[in-house]
């Protein structure tokens, strides 16, 4: 197994892993995941090119089997980081089903967190799946008081 940094060329793979991640969680129906993927691929390519998204891919020989990303966000100074102007967001942590429980996700998260520290980012957030929550807790992440509002647009005439 070898882990390497993602490049713009990997946008399609990162998109495939993101779609598979949400599909495995049962988060959305296939048409919604397809639309997300159509919009996500050019977005992640742009973020990679602009140095706002940093990803890593683990390969078994030539086969990509796991990936994760760190998005750098502009963020106002906060009591958790009074001088910081950026926050990290850990996303797209995905491991192919037959490669799970081998430490690949933990390794990718470690790489993301080391990169965040190297960049001086002290606060990293994420949204955990039910299956991933215990791993994140073991790695020092804690549940917060975050709330979410989604403006559901009714496309019905």
N, C-alpha and C positions, 0 to 999 in steps of 0.2 A: 504494500500500500504506500502510495506517495501522495502528499498534499502539496498543491501549488496554488499560486495566486491566480485569480480569475482575470481575464481581459475582456475587452469589448466583444471579441469573437465568441465568448462564452455566453452571451446574452440569451441565446435560444435554449441552451442547456439549463441555465439558471431559471428561465421561465418554465421549462418542463418540470424541474424539481419543485418550483413554487406551486404549480398546478397540482402535481401529485401529492404535495404536502396537504393542501386544502382538501383534495379529494379523499385522502386517507382519513382526514378528520371528520368527513361528512359535513363540511361547512357550507357547501353550496351545490346547486345543481350544475350539471355539465354545461348548459348554455351560458350560465353566468361565469363559470370558470374559463370557458373559451373566450368570452368577451374580455375578461380580466387579462388573459394571456396575450391577446392581440394588443392590448394597451400597455401591458407591463414590459414586453420585450423591448420596444423602442425606448421606454422610460429607463430601464435598467442599463441599456447600452449608453444612453446619454449620461446617466449618473456615474457609470464606470469611467467614461471619457472625461468627465468633469472632476473626477477625484472626490466624489461625494459618497460613492458606494465602493466598498472594498469587499471582495468575495474570495473564497477559497474553495477548492474542489479537491476531493480525495478520489484518486483513481486506483482501481485494482487492475494492474497492467494498463491497458489502454481504455478500460471501461470506467467512466465516471460513476461512482456509487454513493457519494455524499457531497453536500455543499452547505455553505452558510455565508451570510453576509453581514456587514456592519455598515450602516448608513450614518453619515455624519450630518447632524441637524444644527442649524443656527438655533441658539436657545438663550434666553435671557439669564443673567446671573440669578442664582437661586440660593436659598439657604443651605442646600446640600453641596453647592459649589459656588461660593460667593464671588469668585473672580472669573469663573468659566463662562464662555460665550458659545460653547458647543455642547451637545449631548449626543451620545451614541444610541443607536437603535439596532438591536440584534434581530435579524430576520432571516427567513428562508432557510432555517436549519432543517435539513432533510437528509435522511439515510434510506437507501433502497431497503425494502423489507427483509431480504435475505442477508443483509449486512448489519442489521440492528443487533444491539446488545454486545457489540465488540469494542465500544469506546470511541467510535468514530465521531459521534455528535459531541461528546465531551472534548475530544481533541480539537475539533473545529471551533467550539466555543472558547476554549483556551486560547487559540490563535487569535480569534476576534478580540478577546479581552486584552491580550498582550498588545495588540495593535492599538486599541483604544488607549491603554496606558502610555504607550509610546507617543501618542498624539496629545497627551495631557488631558484626556477626557476622563473625568472622574465619575460621571453618572451615565449608566447604560440601562436603557429600558428594553422591554420586550413584551410580547403577548404570548403566553405559553398555552400549548394544547394540554388537554387533560393528561395525556401520556407523558408529555415532556416536563410537566410542572415539578415533579420530584427531583429530576436531574438538575433543573435550574436552582431549586432550593438547596440541594447539596453543594452547589457551586457558589452559594452566597447570595443569590437573588432572593428578594422578599416580596411578598404580596403588598400592594399599595392600595391607596384609596382612589385610584383612577376610575373615572366614569366615562361613558361613551354615549354620544348622541349621533345618530345616523338619520339624515334627512331622507326619508323614503319617498321618492318621487313616484306618483301614480301615473303610469303611462297609459292608463285606460282613457278612451275618449269620453 
